[in-house]
Amino acid sequence: VEIAKTPGSALGITLTTTTHRNKQVIVIDKIKPASVVDRCGALHVGDHILSIDGTSTEHCSLLEATQLLAATSENVKLEILPVHQSRLPLKPPETVKVQKSDHHHCWDPCVNYCHTHHPGHCKTP
């Protein structure tokens, strides 16, 4: 799917992750009414995002996929697996509860995951 947007504008979608065939996948969680994507009509809630402008999302975190979308140009190319073809049961994503701790450890699993520890991930195949 190729979507044309004006420079600096948002597509109007929110992403989330879910598990499909024992793998984490990036899916469309919400589509903002009257947004570029809503007016286009080609994308739907629950569609899997397989790649963004040629970059596979297979090993990307939700944060990285969101950053890839934010960095897109005027013509955004999304490779998708439509929700009706994925046979994915629509269930809420897993939730992690974060509580305040007296321990002052600082660890963020999202920071530089693909670029530091797994440099081969999130690259164009």
C-alpha positions as YAML, in Angstrom:
chain: A
units: angstrom
residues:
- id: 1
  name: VAL
  ca: [0.00, 0.00, 0.00]
- id: 2
  name: GLU
  ca: [1.38, 3.42, -0.91]
- id: 3
  name: ILE
  ca: [0.00, 6.47, 0.86]
- id: 4
  name: ALA
  ca: [0.69, 10.06, -0.15]
- id: 5
  name: LYS
  ca: [0.75, 12.66, 2.61]
- id: 6
  name: THR
  ca: [1.84, 16.25, 2.92]
- id: 7
  name: PRO
  ca: [5.29, 16.84, 4.43]
- id: 8
  name: GLY
  ca: [5.21, 16.99, 8.22]
- id: 9
  name: SER
  ca: [1.71, 15.55, 8.50]
- id: 10
  name: ALA
  ca: [0.87, 12.40, 10.42]
- id: 11
  name: LEU
  ca: [-0.73, 9.31, 8.91]
- id: 12
  name: GLY
  ca: [-3.28, 9.09, 11.72]
- id: 13
  name: ILE
  ca: [-2.62, 5.54, 12.92]
- id: 14
  name: THR
  ca: [-1.62, 4.11, 16.27]
- id: 15
  name: LEU
  ca: [0.36, 0.88, 16.38]
- id: 16
  name: THR
  ca: [0.44, -1.91, 18.94]
- id: 17
  name: THR
  ca: [1.99, -5.36, 19.20]
- id: 18
  name: THR
  ca: [0.40, -8.75, 19.51]
- id: 19
  name: THR
  ca: [1.50, -12.35, 19.09]
- id: 20
  name: HIS
  ca: [0.79, -14.26, 15.88]
- id: 21
  name: ARG
  ca: [2.19, -17.76, 15.33]
- id: 22
  name: ASN
  ca: [4.47, -17.35, 18.36]
- id: 23
  name: LYS
  ca: [6.02, -14.15, 16.99]
- id: 24
  name: GLN
  ca: [5.51, -10.54, 18.00]
- id: 25
  name: VAL
  ca: [3.92, -8.58, 15.17]
- id: 26
  name: ILE
  ca: [3.17, -4.89, 14.68]
- id: 27
  name: VAL
  ca: [-0.52, -4.22, 14.03]
- id: 28
  name: ILE
  ca: [-2.70, -1.16, 13.51]
- id: 29
  name: ASP
  ca: [-4.45, -0.43, 16.81]
- id: 30
  name: LYS
  ca: [-6.41, 2.72, 15.92]
- id: 31
  name: ILE
  ca: [-7.13, 4.88, 12.89]
- id: 32
  name: LYS
  ca: [-7.90, 8.54, 13.56]
- id: 33
  name: PRO
  ca: [-11.16, 9.62, 11.89]
- id: 34
  name: ALA
  ca: [-10.66, 11.92, 8.85]
- id: 35
  name: SER
  ca: [-6.89, 11.21, 8.85]
- id: 36
  name: VAL
  ca: [-4.86, 10.46, 5.71]
- id: 37
  name: VAL
  ca: [-5.14, 6.70, 6.35]
- id: 38
  name: ASP
  ca: [-8.87, 6.91, 7.11]
- id: 39
  name: ARG
  ca: [-9.55, 8.81, 3.86]
- id: 40
  name: CYS
  ca: [-7.35, 6.37, 1.91]
- id: 41
  name: GLY
  ca: [-9.47, 3.39, 3.02]
- id: 42
  name: ALA
  ca: [-6.76, 0.79, 2.29]
- id: 43
  name: LEU
  ca: [-5.73, 0.11, 5.90]
- id: 44
  name: HIS
  ca: [-7.84, -1.29, 8.72]
- id: 45
  name: VAL
  ca: [-7.55, -1.85, 12.47]
- id: 46
  name: GLY
  ca: [-5.86, -5.22, 12.99]
- id: 47
  name: ASP
  ca: [-3.79, -5.16, 9.77]
- id: 48
  name: HIS
  ca: [-0.23, -6.42, 10.29]
- id: 49
  name: ILE
  ca: [2.51, -3.99, 9.27]
- id: 50
  name: LEU
  ca: [5.19, -6.17, 7.65]
- id: 51
  name: SER
  ca: [7.46, -3.35, 6.43]
- id: 52
  name: ILE
  ca: [7.66, 0.44, 6.40]
- id: 53
  name: ASP
  ca: [9.34, 2.00, 3.34]
- id: 54
  name: GLY
  ca: [11.13, -1.30, 2.66]
- id: 55
  name: THR
  ca: [12.33, -1.83, 6.24]
- id: 56
  name: SER
  ca: [11.03, -5.05, 7.76]
- id: 57
  name: THR
  ca: [9.28, -4.76, 11.12]
- id: 58
  name: GLU
  ca: [9.88, -8.43, 11.93]
- id: 59
  name: HIS
  ca: [12.45, -7.74, 14.67]
- id: 60
  name: CYS
  ca: [11.47, -4.16, 15.50]
- id: 61
  name: SER
  ca: [10.02, -3.09, 18.80]
- id: 62
  name: LEU
  ca: [6.85, -1.02, 18.93]
- id: 63
  name: LEU
  ca: [8.97, 2.08, 19.60]
- id: 64
  name: GLU
  ca: [11.17, 1.44, 16.56]
- id: 65
  name: ALA
  ca: [8.19, 0.82, 14.27]
- id: 66
  name: THR
  ca: [6.58, 4.04, 15.49]
- id: 67
  name: GLN
  ca: [9.84, 5.92, 14.85]
- id: 68
  name: LEU
  ca: [10.07, 4.44, 11.34]
- id: 69
  name: LEU
  ca: [6.55, 5.69, 10.60]
- id: 70
  name: ALA
  ca: [7.32, 9.13, 11.97]
- id: 71
  name: ALA
  ca: [10.42, 9.38, 9.74]
- id: 72
  name: THR
  ca: [8.57, 8.61, 6.50]
- id: 73
  name: SER
  ca: [8.52, 11.03, 3.58]
- id: 74
  name: GLU
  ca: [5.60, 12.21, 1.45]
- id: 75
  name: ASN
  ca: [5.01, 8.78, -0.11]
- id: 76
  name: VAL
  ca: [4.82, 6.05, 2.53]
- id: 77
  name: LYS
  ca: [5.08, 2.44, 1.37]
- id: 78
  name: LEU
  ca: [3.60, -0.07, 3.80]
- id: 79
  name: GLU
  ca: [3.63, -3.81, 3.25]
- id: 80
  name: ILE
  ca: [0.68, -5.23, 5.14]
- id: 81
  name: LEU
  ca: [-1.08, -8.48, 5.87]
- id: 82
  name: PRO
  ca: [-4.77, -7.56, 5.98]
- id: 83
  name: VAL
  ca: [-6.59, -8.49, 9.17]
- id: 84
  name: HIS
  ca: [-8.99, -10.79, 7.30]
- id: 85
  name: GLN
  ca: [-6.03, -12.82, 5.96]
- id: 86
  name: SER
  ca: [-4.11, -13.05, 9.24]
- id: 87
  name: ARG
  ca: [-6.78, -15.02, 11.11]
- id: 88
  name: LEU
  ca: [-5.54, -13.22, 14.20]
- id: 89
  name: PRO
  ca: [-8.01, -13.26, 17.06]
- id: 90
  name: LEU
  ca: [-8.43, -9.67, 18.15]
- id: 91
  name: LYS
  ca: [-7.54, -9.68, 21.81]
- id: 92
  name: PRO
  ca: [-6.09, -6.96, 23.98]
- id: 93
  name: PRO
  ca: [-2.29, -6.77, 23.99]
- id: 94
  name: GLU
  ca: [-0.44, -7.94, 27.06]
- id: 95
  name: THR
  ca: [-0.10, -5.28, 29.72]
- id: 96
  name: VAL
  ca: [2.85, -4.77, 32.01]
- id: 97
  name: LYS
  ca: [2.26, -2.97, 35.29]
- id: 98
  name: VAL
  ca: [5.18, -0.78, 36.37]
- id: 99
  name: GLN
  ca: [5.41, 0.07, 40.03]
- id: 100
  name: LYS
  ca: [7.66, 2.51, 41.81]
- id: 101
  name: SER
  ca: [10.63, 0.89, 43.49]
- id: 102
  name: ASP
  ca: [13.11, 2.04, 46.11]
- id: 103
  name: HIS
  ca: [15.87, 0.48, 44.02]
- id: 104
  name: HIS
  ca: [17.61, 2.99, 41.77]
- id: 105
  name: HIS
  ca: [18.38, 0.73, 38.83]
- id: 106
  name: CYS
  ca: [18.10, 2.36, 35.44]
- id: 107
  name: TRP
  ca: [17.33, 0.00, 32.58]
- id: 108
  name: ASP
  ca: [15.39, 0.64, 29.42]
- id: 109
  name: PRO
  ca: [15.03, -2.40, 27.12]
- id: 110
  name: CYS
  ca: [13.78, -0.23, 24.25]
- id: 111
  name: VAL
  ca: [16.83, 2.01, 23.90]
- id: 112
  name: ASN
  ca: [19.14, 1.02, 21.06]
- id: 113
  name: TYR
  ca: [17.91, -2.60, 20.98]
- id: 114
  name: CYS
  ca: [18.33, -3.14, 17.27]
- id: 115
  name: HIS
  ca: [21.22, -0.78, 16.76]
- id: 116
  name: THR
  ca: [23.48, -1.88, 19.61]
- id: 117
  name: HIS
  ca: [22.84, -5.50, 20.49]
- id: 118
  name: HIS
  ca: [21.32, -6.72, 17.23]
- id: 119
  name: PRO
  ca: [22.77, -4.57, 14.43]
- id: 120
  name: GLY
  ca: [21.39, -6.86, 11.71]
- id: 121
  name: HIS
  ca: [17.78, -6.35, 12.76]
- id: 122
  name: CYS
  ca: [15.52, -3.68, 11.32]
- id: 123
  name: LYS
  ca: [17.60, -3.37, 8.17]
- id: 124
  name: THR
  ca: [16.25, -3.57, 4.67]
- id: 125
  name: PRO
  ca: [16.56, -7.21, 3.54]
...
